[in-house]
């Protein structure tokens, strides 16, 4: 394996670590919505949180982050 290949692997690993960290922060930041069933965006948040949980297994990980309301 060349040095260039090793660098690319490290960059990909770091991107995945950063993405998981962001995802975990988003899940923590949106924890409040789960028991707040009368919140006007409750359904959107629940869908967003499901997308966040599924994201690491998707082919878009870590390039494309889930977005609230999409």
PQR file with spaces between the fields and no chain letter, atoms N, CA, C, O and H, PARSE charges and radii, in Angstrom:
ATOM       1  N    UNK     1       0.854   -1.175    0.000 -0.4000 1.5000
ATOM       2  CA   UNK     1       0.000    0.000    0.000 -0.0000 2.0000
ATOM       3  C    UNK     1       0.901    1.241    0.000  0.5500 1.7000
ATOM       4  O    UNK     1       1.869    1.329    0.756 -0.5500 1.4000
ATOM       5  N    UNK     2       0.557    2.179   -0.858 -0.4000 1.5000
ATOM       6  CA   UNK     2       1.367    3.385   -0.953 -0.0000 2.0000
ATOM       7  C    UNK     2       1.011    4.367    0.153  0.5500 1.7000
ATOM       8  O    UNK     2      -0.019    4.234    0.814 -0.5500 1.4000
ATOM       9  H    UNK     2      -0.229    2.107   -1.472  0.4000 1.0000
ATOM      10  N    UNK     3       1.866    5.339    0.339 -0.4000 1.5000
ATOM      11  CA   UNK     3       1.616    6.385    1.332 -0.0000 2.0000
ATOM      12  C    UNK     3       0.349    7.158    0.967  0.5500 1.7000
ATOM      13  O    UNK     3      -0.443    7.511    1.841 -0.5500 1.4000
ATOM      14  H    UNK     3       2.703    5.447   -0.198  0.4000 1.0000
ATOM      15  N    UNK     4       0.165    7.415   -0.302 -0.4000 1.5000
ATOM      16  CA   UNK     4      -1.042    8.117   -0.766 -0.0000 2.0000
ATOM      17  C    UNK     4      -2.304    7.342   -0.395  0.5500 1.7000
ATOM      18  O    UNK     4      -3.282    7.932    0.064 -0.5500 1.4000
ATOM      19  H    UNK     4       0.809    7.129   -1.013  0.4000 1.0000
ATOM      20  N    UNK     5      -2.286    6.053   -0.588 -0.4000 1.5000
ATOM      21  CA   UNK     5      -3.436    5.219   -0.243 -0.0000 2.0000
ATOM      22  C    UNK     5      -3.686    5.212    1.264  0.5500 1.7000
ATOM      23  O    UNK     5      -4.832    5.251    1.712 -0.5500 1.4000
ATOM      24  H    UNK     5      -1.491    5.575   -0.961  0.4000 1.0000
ATOM      25  N    UNK     6      -2.620    5.163    2.026 -0.4000 1.5000
ATOM      26  CA   UNK     6      -2.748    5.209    3.480 -0.0000 2.0000
ATOM      27  C    UNK     6      -3.357    6.530    3.942  0.5500 1.7000
ATOM      28  O    UNK     6      -4.188    6.562    4.849 -0.5500 1.4000
ATOM      29  H    UNK     6      -1.689    5.131    1.661  0.4000 1.0000
ATOM      30  N    UNK     7      -2.931    7.611    3.307 -0.4000 1.5000
ATOM      31  CA   UNK     7      -3.477    8.938    3.641 -0.0000 2.0000
ATOM      32  C    UNK     7      -4.957    8.987    3.310  0.5500 1.7000
ATOM      33  O    UNK     7      -5.746    9.505    4.100 -0.5500 1.4000
ATOM      34  H    UNK     7      -2.256    7.584    2.570  0.4000 1.0000
ATOM      35  N    UNK     8      -5.350    8.460    2.160 -0.4000 1.5000
ATOM      36  CA   UNK     8      -6.760    8.467    1.767 -0.0000 2.0000
ATOM      37  C    UNK     8      -7.604    7.641    2.730  0.5500 1.7000
ATOM      38  O    UNK     8      -8.729    8.022    3.056 -0.5500 1.4000
ATOM      39  H    UNK     8      -4.710    8.039    1.518  0.4000 1.0000
ATOM      40  N    UNK     9      -7.076    6.531    3.179 -0.4000 1.5000
ATOM      41  CA   UNK     9      -7.802    5.693    4.146 -0.0000 2.0000
ATOM      42  C    UNK     9      -7.980    6.449    5.454  0.5500 1.7000
ATOM      43  O    UNK     9      -9.063    6.440    6.038 -0.5500 1.4000
ATOM      44  H    UNK     9      -6.162    6.222    2.914  0.4000 1.0000
ATOM      45  N    UNK    10      -6.920    7.102    5.913 -0.4000 1.5000
ATOM      46  CA   UNK    10      -7.003    7.886    7.159 -0.0000 2.0000
ATOM      47  C    UNK    10      -8.016    9.020    7.037  0.5500 1.7000
ATOM      48  O    UNK    10      -8.785    9.277    7.964 -0.5500 1.4000
ATOM      49  H    UNK    10      -6.040    7.110    5.438  0.4000 1.0000
ATOM      50  N    UNK    11      -8.012    9.688    5.902 -0.4000 1.5000
ATOM      51  CA   UNK    11      -8.965   10.779    5.695 -0.0000 2.0000
ATOM      52  C    UNK    11     -10.397   10.254    5.721  0.5500 1.7000
ATOM      53  O    UNK    11     -11.277   10.880    6.313 -0.5500 1.4000
ATOM      54  H    UNK    11      -7.387    9.479    5.149  0.4000 1.0000
ATOM      55  N    UNK    12     -10.633    9.120    5.090 -0.4000 1.5000
ATOM      56  CA   UNK    12     -11.975    8.525    5.083 -0.0000 2.0000
ATOM      57  C    UNK    12     -12.384    8.111    6.494  0.5500 1.7000
ATOM      58  O    UNK    12     -13.529    8.315    6.895 -0.5500 1.4000
ATOM      59  H    UNK    12      -9.919    8.612    4.609  0.4000 1.0000
ATOM      60  N    UNK    13     -11.459    7.534    7.241 -0.4000 1.5000
ATOM      61  CA   UNK    13     -11.756    7.134    8.621 -0.0000 2.0000
ATOM      62  C    UNK    13     -12.088    8.355    9.476  0.5500 1.7000
ATOM      63  O    UNK    13     -13.030    8.327   10.268 -0.5500 1.4000
ATOM      64  H    UNK    13     -10.528    7.368    6.916  0.4000 1.0000
ATOM      65  N    UNK    14     -11.313    9.425    9.314 -0.4000 1.5000
ATOM      66  CA   UNK    14     -11.566   10.649   10.082 -0.0000 2.0000
ATOM      67  C    UNK    14     -12.905   11.282    9.702  0.5500 1.7000
ATOM      68  O    UNK    14     -13.615   11.807   10.560 -0.5500 1.4000
ATOM      69  H    UNK    14     -10.548    9.448    8.671  0.4000 1.0000
ATOM      70  N    UNK    15     -13.243   11.229    8.423 -0.4000 1.5000
ATOM      71  CA   UNK    15     -14.538   11.768    7.985 -0.0000 2.0000
ATOM      72  C    UNK    15     -15.678   10.980    8.617  0.5500 1.7000
ATOM      73  O    UNK    15     -16.682   11.562    9.029 -0.5500 1.4000
ATOM      74  H    UNK    15     -12.667   10.802    7.726  0.4000 1.0000
ATOM      75  N    UNK    16     -15.529    9.665    8.696 -0.4000 1.5000
ATOM      76  CA   UNK    16     -16.567    8.834    9.298 -0.0000 2.0000
ATOM      77  C    UNK    16     -16.687    9.111   10.796  0.5500 1.7000
ATOM      78  O    UNK    16     -17.794    9.156   11.334 -0.5500 1.4000
ATOM      79  H    UNK    16     -14.713    9.193    8.362  0.4000 1.0000
ATOM      80  N    UNK    17     -15.561    9.294   11.462 -0.4000 1.5000
ATOM      81  CA   UNK    17     -15.581    9.613   12.897 -0.0000 2.0000
ATOM      82  C    UNK    17     -16.268   10.954   13.125  0.5500 1.7000
ATOM      83  O    UNK    17     -17.113   11.078   14.011 -0.5500 1.4000
ATOM      84  H    UNK    17     -14.662    9.257   11.025  0.4000 1.0000
ATOM      85  N    UNK    18     -15.910   11.954   12.329 -0.4000 1.5000
ATOM      86  CA   UNK    18     -16.537   13.280   12.454 -0.0000 2.0000
ATOM      87  C    UNK    18     -18.034   13.209   12.176  0.5500 1.7000
ATOM      88  O    UNK    18     -18.825   13.848   12.869 -0.5500 1.4000
ATOM      89  H    UNK    18     -15.224   11.853   11.609  0.4000 1.0000
ATOM      90  N    UNK    19     -18.422   12.440   11.171 -0.4000 1.5000
ATOM      91  CA   UNK    19     -19.839   12.318   10.812 -0.0000 2.0000
ATOM      92  C    UNK    19     -20.625   11.656   11.937  0.5500 1.7000
ATOM      93  O    UNK    19     -21.726   12.096   12.270 -0.5500 1.4000
ATOM      94  H    UNK    19     -17.779   11.921   10.608  0.4000 1.0000
ATOM      95  N    UNK    20     -20.073   10.614   12.515 -0.4000 1.5000
ATOM      96  CA   UNK    20     -20.761    9.940   13.633 -0.0000 2.0000
ATOM      97  C    UNK    20     -20.878   10.861   14.841  0.5500 1.7000
ATOM      98  O    UNK    20     -21.888   10.849   15.545 -0.5500 1.4000
ATOM      99  H    UNK    20     -19.179   10.257   12.244  0.4000 1.0000
ATOM     100  N    UNK    21     -19.852   11.650   15.075 -0.4000 1.5000
ATOM     101  CA   UNK    21     -19.891   12.600   16.185 -0.0000 2.0000
ATOM     102  C    UNK    21     -20.999   13.631   15.960  0.5500 1.7000
ATOM     103  O    UNK    21     -21.761   13.934   16.878 -0.5500 1.4000
ATOM     104  H    UNK    21     -19.031   11.660   14.503  0.4000 1.0000
ATOM     105  N    UNK    22     -21.089   14.170   14.740 -0.4000 1.5000
ATOM     106  CA   UNK    22     -22.141   15.138   14.409 -0.0000 2.0000
ATOM     107  C    UNK    22     -23.515   14.494   14.573  0.5500 1.7000
ATOM     108  O    UNK    22     -24.431   15.096   15.135 -0.5500 1.4000
ATOM     109  H    UNK    22     -20.469   13.924   13.994  0.4000 1.0000
ATOM     110  N    UNK    23     -23.649   13.259   14.075 -0.4000 1.5000
ATOM     111  CA   UNK    23     -24.911   12.524   14.178 -0.0000 2.0000
ATOM     112  C    UNK    23     -25.322   12.336   15.625  0.5500 1.7000
ATOM     113  O    UNK    23     -26.479   12.561   15.980 -0.5500 1.4000
ATOM     114  H    UNK    23     -22.905   12.770   13.618  0.4000 1.0000
ATOM     115  N    UNK    24     -24.389   11.929   16.455 -0.4000 1.5000
ATOM     116  CA   UNK    24     -24.696   11.729   17.870 -0.0000 2.0000
ATOM     117  C    UNK    24     -25.114   13.033   18.538  0.5500 1.7000
ATOM     118  O    UNK    24     -26.021   13.043   19.370 -0.5500 1.4000
ATOM     119  H    UNK    24     -23.449   11.746   16.167  0.4000 1.0000
ATOM     120  N    UNK    25     -24.460   14.128   18.180 -0.4000 1.5000
ATOM     121  CA   UNK    25     -24.840   15.441   18.710 -0.0000 2.0000
ATOM     122  C    UNK    25     -26.245   15.829   18.269  0.5500 1.7000
ATOM     123  O    UNK    25     -27.017   16.372   19.058 -0.5500 1.4000
ATOM     124  H    UNK    25     -23.723   14.121   17.504  0.4000 1.0000
ATOM     125  N    UNK    26     -26.576   15.552   17.018 -0.4000 1.5000
ATOM     126  CA   UNK    26     -27.921   15.858   16.514 -0.0000 2.0000
ATOM     127  C    UNK    26     -28.977   15.032   17.242  0.5500 1.7000
ATOM     128  O    UNK    26     -30.037   15.550   17.592 -0.5500 1.4000
ATOM     129  H    UNK    26     -25.948   15.110   16.377  0.4000 1.0000
ATOM     130  N    UNK    27     -28.698   13.768   17.467 -0.4000 1.5000
ATOM     131  CA   UNK    27     -29.656   12.931   18.193 -0.0000 2.0000
ATOM     132  C    UNK    27     -29.849   13.455   19.615  0.5500 1.7000
ATOM     133  O    UNK    27     -30.975   13.507   20.110 -0.5500 1.4000
ATOM     134  H    UNK    27     -27.837   13.347   17.182  0.4000 1.0000
ATOM     135  N    UNK    28     -28.769   13.837   20.265 -0.4000 1.5000
ATOM     136  CA   UNK    28     -28.868   14.386   21.617 -0.0000 2.0000
ATOM     137  C    UNK    28     -29.625   15.711   21.608  0.5500 1.7000
ATOM     138  O    UNK    28     -30.464   15.964   22.472 -0.5500 1.4000
ATOM     139  H    UNK    28     -27.854   13.795   19.863  0.4000 1.0000
ATOM     140  N    UNK    29     -29.319   16.553   20.620 -0.4000 1.5000
ATOM     141  CA   UNK    29     -29.958   17.866   20.516 -0.0000 2.0000
ATOM     142  C    UNK    29     -31.455   17.761   20.271  0.5500 1.7000
ATOM     143  O    UNK    29     -32.212   18.653   20.655 -0.5500 1.4000
ATOM     144  H    UNK    29     -28.637   16.348   19.917  0.4000 1.0000
ATOM     145  N    UNK    30     -31.885   16.682   19.637 -0.4000 1.5000
ATOM     146  CA   UNK    30     -33.304   16.533   19.308 -0.0000 2.0000
ATOM     147  C    UNK    30     -34.033   15.544   20.222  0.5500 1.7000
ATOM     148  O    UNK    30     -35.185   15.199   19.961 -0.5500 1.4000
ATOM     149  H    UNK    30     -31.270   15.957   19.325  0.4000 1.0000
ATOM     150  N    UNK    31     -33.385   15.094   21.271 -0.4000 1.5000
ATOM     151  CA   UNK    31     -34.029   14.191   22.234 -0.0000 2.0000
ATOM     152  C    UNK    31     -35.316   14.778   22.821  0.5500 1.7000
ATOM     153  O    UNK    31     -36.258   14.044   23.117 -0.5500 1.4000
ATOM     154  H    UNK    31     -32.449   15.375   21.483  0.4000 1.0000
ATOM     155  N    UNK    32     -35.352   16.081   22.985 -0.4000 1.5000
ATOM     156  CA   UNK    32     -36.500   16.733   23.630 -0.0000 2.0000
ATOM     157  C    UNK    32     -37.806   16.489   22.887  0.5500 1.7000
ATOM     158  O    UNK    32     -38.882   16.515   23.484 -0.5500 1.4000
ATOM     159  H    UNK    32     -34.586   16.678   22.745  0.4000 1.0000
ATOM     160  N    UNK    33     -37.710   16.251   21.586 -0.4000 1.5000
ATOM     161  CA   UNK    33     -38.917   16.179   20.767 -0.0000 2.0000
ATOM     162  C    UNK    33     -39.676   14.858   20.942  0.5500 1.7000
ATOM     163  O    UNK    33     -40.888   14.808   20.730 -0.5500 1.4000
ATOM     164  H    UNK    33     -36.836   16.230   21.101  0.4000 1.0000
ATOM     165  N    UNK    34     -38.978   13.805   21.322 -0.4000 1.5000
ATOM     166  CA   UNK    34     -39.619   12.483   21.396 -0.0000 2.0000
ATOM     167  C    UNK    34     -40.846   12.491   22.309  0.5500 1.7000
ATOM     168  O    UNK    34     -41.907   12.034   21.882 -0.5500 1.4000
ATOM     169  H    UNK    34     -37.994   13.846   21.495  0.4000 1.0000
ATOM     170  N    UNK    35     -40.752   12.988   23.548 -0.4000 1.5000
ATOM     171  CA   UNK    35     -41.948   12.972   24.405 -0.0000 2.0000
ATOM     172  C    UNK    35     -42.905   14.150   24.164  0.5500 1.7000
ATOM     173  O    UNK    35     -43.992   14.191   24.740 -0.5500 1.4000
ATOM     174  H    UNK    35     -39.891   13.358   23.895  0.4000 1.0000
ATOM     175  N    UNK    36     -42.505   15.098   23.321 -0.4000 1.5000
ATOM     176  CA   UNK    36     -43.327   16.280   23.076 -0.0000 2.0000
ATOM     177  C    UNK    36     -44.207   16.036   21.854  0.5500 1.7000
ATOM     178  O    UNK    36     -43.953   16.570   20.775 -0.5500 1.4000
ATOM     179  H    UNK    36     -41.622   15.064   22.853  0.4000 1.0000
ATOM     180  N    UNK    37     -45.227   15.236   22.035 -0.4000 1.5000
ATOM     181  CA   UNK    37     -46.045   14.803   20.891 -0.0000 2.0000
ATOM     182  C    UNK    37     -46.897   15.913   20.284  0.5500 1.7000
ATOM     183  O    UNK    37     -47.373   15.772   19.157 -0.5500 1.4000
ATOM     184  H    UNK    37     -45.434   14.802   22.912  0.4000 1.0000
ATOM     185  N    UNK    38     -47.100   17.017   21.010 -0.4000 1.5000
ATOM     186  CA   UNK    38     -47.905   18.099   20.450 -0.0000 2.0000
ATOM     187  C    UNK    38     -47.055   19.168   19.767  0.5500 1.7000
ATOM     188  O    UNK    38     -47.586   20.205   19.368 -0.5500 1.4000
ATOM     189  H    UNK    38     -46.714   17.132   21.925  0.4000 1.0000
ATOM     190  N    UNK    39     -45.755   18.942   19.623 -0.4000 1.5000
ATOM     191  CA   UNK    39     -44.882   19.892   18.922 -0.0000 2.0000
ATOM     192  C    UNK    39     -45.281   19.919   17.447  0.5500 1.7000
ATOM     193  O    UNK    39     -45.511   18.862   16.858 -0.5500 1.4000
ATOM     194  H    UNK    39     -45.324   18.100   19.946  0.4000 1.0000
ATOM     195  N    UNK    40     -45.369   21.105   16.837 -0.4000 1.5000
ATOM     196  CA   UNK    40     -45.833   21.189   15.447 -0.0000 2.0000
ATOM     197  C    UNK    40     -44.957   20.428   14.443  0.5500 1.7000
ATOM     198  O    UNK    40     -45.438   20.047   13.376 -0.5500 1.4000
ATOM     199  H    UNK    40     -45.182   21.964   17.315  0.4000 1.0000
ATOM     200  N    UNK    41     -43.687   20.206   14.770 -0.4000 1.5000
ATOM     201  CA   UNK    41     -42.806   19.484   13.846 -0.0000 2.0000
ATOM     202  C    UNK    41     -42.437   18.093   14.377  0.5500 1.7000
ATOM     203  O    UNK    41     -41.418   17.528   13.981 -0.5500 1.4000
ATOM     204  H    UNK    41     -43.296   20.516   15.637  0.4000 1.0000
ATOM     205  N    UNK    42     -43.253   17.553   15.257 -0.4000 1.5000
ATOM     206  CA   UNK    42     -42.950   16.263   15.874 -0.0000 2.0000
ATOM     207  C    UNK    42     -42.693   15.178   14.830  0.5500 1.7000
ATOM     208  O    UNK    42     -41.680   14.484   14.911 -0.5500 1.4000
ATOM     209  H    UNK    42     -44.081   18.012   15.578  0.4000 1.0000
ATOM     210  N    UNK    43     -43.565   15.020   13.878 -0.4000 1.5000
ATOM     211  CA   UNK    43     -43.409   13.973   12.857 -0.0000 2.0000
ATOM     212  C    UNK    43     -42.127   14.172   12.050  0.5500 1.7000
ATOM     213  O    UNK    43     -41.429   13.205   11.744 -0.5500 1.4000
ATOM     214  H    UNK    43     -44.388   15.583   13.812  0.4000 1.0000
ATOM     215  N    UNK    44     -41.815   15.427   11.703 -0.4000 1.5000
ATOM     216  CA   UNK    44     -40.593   15.711   10.946 -0.0000 2.0000
ATOM     217  C    UNK    44     -39.351   15.349   11.756  0.5500 1.7000
ATOM     218  O    UNK    44     -38.394   14.792   11.217 -0.5500 1.4000
ATOM     219  H    UNK    44     -42.382   16.212   11.952  0.4000 1.0000
ATOM     220  N    UNK    45     -39.366   15.663   13.045 -0.4000 1.5000
ATOM     221  CA   UNK    45     -38.227   15.323   13.907 -0.0000 2.0000
ATOM     222  C    UNK    45     -38.071   13.813   14.057  0.5500 1.7000
ATOM     223  O    UNK    45     -36.950   13.305   14.040 -0.5500 1.4000
ATOM     224  H    UNK    45     -40.142   16.116   13.483  0.4000 1.0000
ATOM     225  N    UNK    46     -39.165   13.102   14.202 -0.4000 1.5000
ATOM     226  CA   UNK    46     -39.101   11.650   14.339 -0.0000 2.0000
ATOM     227  C    UNK    46     -38.522   11.032   13.059  0.5500 1.7000
ATOM     228  O    UNK    46     -37.701   10.118   13.131 -0.5500 1.4000
ATOM     229  H    UNK    46     -40.076   13.515   14.216  0.4000 1.0000
ATOM     230  N    UNK    47     -38.940   11.517   11.913 -0.4000 1.5000
ATOM     231  CA   UNK    47     -38.405   11.045   10.635 -0.0000 2.0000
ATOM     232  C    UNK    47     -36.924   11.378   10.509  0.5500 1.7000
ATOM     233  O    UNK    47     -36.133   10.551   10.058 -0.5500 1.4000
ATOM     234  H    UNK    47     -39.608   12.260   11.855  0.4000 1.0000
ATOM     235  N    UNK    48     -36.550   12.596   10.910 -0.4000 1.5000
ATOM     236  CA   UNK    48     -35.161   13.042   10.877 -0.0000 2.0000
ATOM     237  C    UNK    48     -34.294   12.156   11.764  0.5500 1.7000
ATOM     238  O    UNK    48     -33.210   11.740   11.358 -0.5500 1.4000
ATOM     239  H    UNK    48     -37.193   13.268   11.277  0.4000 1.0000
ATOM     240  N    UNK    49     -34.766   11.869   12.970 -0.4000 1.5000
ATOM     241  CA   UNK    49     -34.013   11.037   13.898 -0.0000 2.0000
ATOM     242  C    UNK    49     -33.853    9.609   13.353  0.5500 1.7000
ATOM     243  O    UNK    49     -32.803    8.991   13.535 -0.5500 1.4000
ATOM     244  H    UNK    49     -35.648   12.207   13.300  0.4000 1.0000
ATOM     245  N    UNK    50     -34.872    9.094   12.696 -0.4000 1.5000
ATOM     246  CA   UNK    50     -34.764    7.773   12.078 -0.0000 2.0000
ATOM     247  C    UNK    50     -33.710    7.795   10.962  0.5500 1.7000
ATOM     248  O    UNK    50     -32.928    6.855   10.821 -0.5500 1.4000
ATOM     249  H    UNK    50     -35.724    9.595   12.548  0.4000 1.0000
ATOM     250  N    UNK    51     -33.699    8.868   10.176 -0.4000 1.5000
ATOM     251  CA   UNK    51     -32.698    9.007    9.111 -0.0000 2.0000
ATOM     252  C    UNK    51     -31.293    9.115    9.699  0.5500 1.7000
ATOM     253  O    UNK    51     -30.343    8.560    9.147 -0.5500 1.4000
ATOM     254  H    UNK    51     -34.334    9.632   10.290  0.4000 1.0000
ATOM     255  N    UNK    52     -31.163    9.825   10.811 -0.4000 1.5000
ATOM     256  CA   UNK    52     -29.858    9.929   11.472 -0.0000 2.0000
ATOM     257  C    UNK    52     -29.365    8.561   11.933  0.5500 1.7000
ATOM     258  O    UNK    52     -28.189    8.231   11.778 -0.5500 1.4000
ATOM     259  H    UNK    52     -31.935   10.276   11.259  0.4000 1.0000
ATOM     260  N    UNK    53     -30.267    7.774   12.498 -0.4000 1.5000
ATOM     261  CA   UNK    53     -29.865    6.451   12.986 -0.0000 2.0000
ATOM     262  C    UNK    53     -29.493    5.513   11.829  0.5500 1.7000
ATOM     263  O    UNK    53     -28.591    4.688   11.973 -0.5500 1.4000
ATOM     264  H    UNK    53     -31.222    8.042   12.624  0.4000 1.0000
ATOM     265  N    UNK    54     -30.168    5.631   10.703 -0.4000 1.5000
ATOM     266  CA   UNK    54     -29.909    4.760    9.554 -0.0000 2.0000
ATOM     267  C    UNK    54     -28.728    5.225    8.697  0.5500 1.7000
ATOM     268  O    UNK    54     -28.167    4.446    7.927 -0.5500 1.4000
ATOM     269  H    UNK    54     -30.901    6.302   10.586  0.4000 1.0000
ATOM     270  N    UNK    55     -28.367    6.471    8.835 -0.4000 1.5000
ATOM     271  CA   UNK    55     -27.355    7.093    7.966 -0.0000 2.0000
ATOM     272  C    UNK    55     -26.024    6.340    7.892  0.5500 1.7000
ATOM     273  O    UNK    55     -25.524    6.147    6.784 -0.5500 1.4000
ATOM     274  H    UNK    55     -28.823    7.104    9.460  0.4000 1.0000
ATOM     275  N    UNK    56     -25.420    5.905    9.000 -0.4000 1.5000
ATOM     276  CA   UNK    56     -24.118    5.234    8.883 -0.0000 2.0000
ATOM     277  C    UNK    56     -24.133    3.975    8.016  0.5500 1.7000
ATOM     278  O    UNK    56     -23.093    3.597    7.478 -0.5500 1.4000
ATOM     279  H    UNK    56     -25.826    6.062    9.900  0.4000 1.0000
ATOM     280  N    UNK    57     -25.261    3.333    7.871 -0.4000 1.5000
ATOM     281  CA   UNK    57     -25.357    2.125    7.045 -0.0000 2.0000
ATOM     282  C    UNK    57     -25.695    2.438    5.588  0.5500 1.7000
ATOM     283  O    UNK    57     -25.733    1.537    4.750 -0.5500 1.4000
ATOM     284  H    UNK    57     -26.106    3.640    8.308  0.4000 1.0000
ATOM     285  N    UNK    58     -25.940    3.712    5.287 -0.4000 1.5000
ATOM     286  CA   UNK    58     -26.333    4.077    3.923 -0.0000 2.0000
ATOM     287  C    UNK    58     -25.119    4.261    3.015  0.5500 1.7000
ATOM     288  O    UNK    58     -23.995    4.438    3.486 -0.5500 1.4000
ATOM     289  H    UNK    58     -25.909    4.444    5.967  0.4000 1.0000
ATOM     290  N    UNK    59     -25.360    4.215    1.725 -0.4000 1.5000
ATOM     291  CA   UNK    59     -24.279    4.422    0.754 -0.0000 2.0000
ATOM     292  C    UNK    59     -23.830    5.882    0.707  0.5500 1.7000
ATOM     293  O    UNK    59     -22.764    6.183    0.170 -0.5500 1.4000
ATOM     294  H    UNK    59     -26.273    4.071    1.342  0.4000 1.0000
ATOM     295  N    UNK    60     -24.638    6.793    1.266 -0.4000 1.5000
ATOM     296  CA   UNK    60     -24.301    8.220    1.282 -0.0000 2.0000
ATOM     297  C    UNK    60     -23.405    8.618    2.452  0.5500 1.7000
ATOM     298  O    UNK    60     -22.962    9.764    2.528 -0.5500 1.4000
ATOM     299  H    UNK    60     -25.504    6.548    1.702  0.4000 1.0000
ATOM     300  N    UNK    61     -23.135    7.686    3.363 -0.4000 1.5000
ATOM     301  CA   UNK    61     -22.337    7.998    4.543 -0.0000 2.0000
ATOM     302  C    UNK    61     -20.867    8.063    4.185  0.5500 1.7000
ATOM     303  O    UNK    61     -20.387    7.178    3.476 -0.5500 1.4000
ATOM     304  H    UNK    61     -23.495    6.755    3.301  0.4000 1.0000
ATOM     305  N    UNK    62     -20.144    9.038    4.626 -0.4000 1.5000
ATOM     306  CA   UNK    62     -20.509   10.205    5.403 -0.0000 2.0000
ATOM     307  C    UNK    62     -20.729   11.453    4.569  0.5500 1.7000
ATOM     308  O    UNK    62     -20.835   12.553    5.111 -0.5500 1.4000
ATOM     309  H    UNK    62     -20.534    9.757    5.202  0.4000 1.0000
ATOM     310  N    UNK    63     -20.797   11.291    3.253 -0.4000 1.5000
ATOM     311  CA   UNK    63     -20.821   12.442    2.343 -0.0000 2.0000
ATOM     312  C    UNK    63     -22.062   13.322    2.468  0.5500 1.7000
ATOM     313  O    UNK    63     -21.949   14.548    2.452 -0.5500 1.4000
ATOM     314  H    UNK    63     -20.711   10.397    2.813  0.4000 1.0000
ATOM     315  N    UNK    64     -23.232   12.723    2.590 -0.4000 1.5000
ATOM     316  CA   UNK    64     -24.473   13.487    2.584 -0.0000 2.0000
ATOM     317  C    UNK    64     -25.200   13.310    3.910  0.5500 1.7000
ATOM     318  O    UNK    64     -25.639   12.211    4.249 -0.5500 1.4000
ATOM     319  H    UNK    64     -23.323   11.727    2.602  0.4000 1.0000
ATOM     320  N    UNK    65     -25.321   14.401    4.650 -0.4000 1.5000
ATOM     321  CA   UNK    65     -25.987   14.350    5.960 -0.0000 2.0000
ATOM     322  C    UNK    65     -27.503   14.413    5.817  0.5500 1.7000
ATOM     323  O    UNK    65     -28.016   15.085    4.922 -0.5500 1.4000
ATOM     324  H    UNK    65     -24.965   15.293    4.374  0.4000 1.0000
ATOM     325  N    UNK    66     -28.218   13.718    6.693 -0.4000 1.5000
ATOM     326  CA   UNK    66     -29.674   13.869    6.708 -0.0000 2.0000
ATOM     327  C    UNK    66     -30.047   15.308    7.054  0.5500 1.7000
ATOM     328  O    UNK    66     -29.312   15.998    7.760 -0.5500 1.4000
ATOM     329  H    UNK    66     -27.801   13.172    7.420  0.4000 1.0000
ATOM     330  N    UNK    67     -31.185   15.746    6.554 -0.4000 1.5000
ATOM     331  CA   UNK    67     -31.636   17.119    6.780 -0.0000 2.0000
ATOM     332  C    UNK    67     -33.063   17.067    7.337  0.5500 1.7000
ATOM     333  O    UNK    67     -33.905   16.312    6.851 -0.5500 1.4000
ATOM     334  H    UNK    67     -31.783   15.185    5.980  0.4000 1.0000
ATOM     335  N    UNK    68     -33.310   17.866    8.342 -0.4000 1.5000
ATOM     336  CA   UNK    68     -34.641   17.939    8.939 -0.0000 2.0000
ATOM     337  C    UNK    68     -35.641   18.444    7.904  0.5500 1.7000
ATOM     338  O    UNK    68     -35.403   19.450    7.236 -0.5500 1.4000
ATOM     339  H    UNK    68     -32.625   18.479    8.736  0.4000 1.0000
ATOM     340  N    UNK    69     -36.753   17.739    7.781 -0.4000 1.5000
ATOM     341  CA   UNK    69     -37.820   18.181    6.897 -0.0000 2.0000
ATOM     342  C    UNK    69     -37.694   17.716    5.458  0.5500 1.7000
ATOM     343  O    UNK    69     -38.422   18.193    4.587 -0.5500 1.4000
ATOM     344  H    UNK    69     -36.946   16.922    8.324  0.4000 1.0000
ATOM     345  N    UNK    70     -36.779   16.793    5.196 -0.4000 1.5000
ATOM     346  CA   UNK    70     -36.671   16.296    3.806 -0.0000 2.0000
ATOM     347  C    UNK    70     -36.998   14.837    3.729  0.5500 1.7000
ATOM     348  O    UNK    70     -36.960   14.252    2.647 -0.5500 1.4000
ATOM     349  H    UNK    70     -36.187   16.406    5.904  0.4000 1.0000
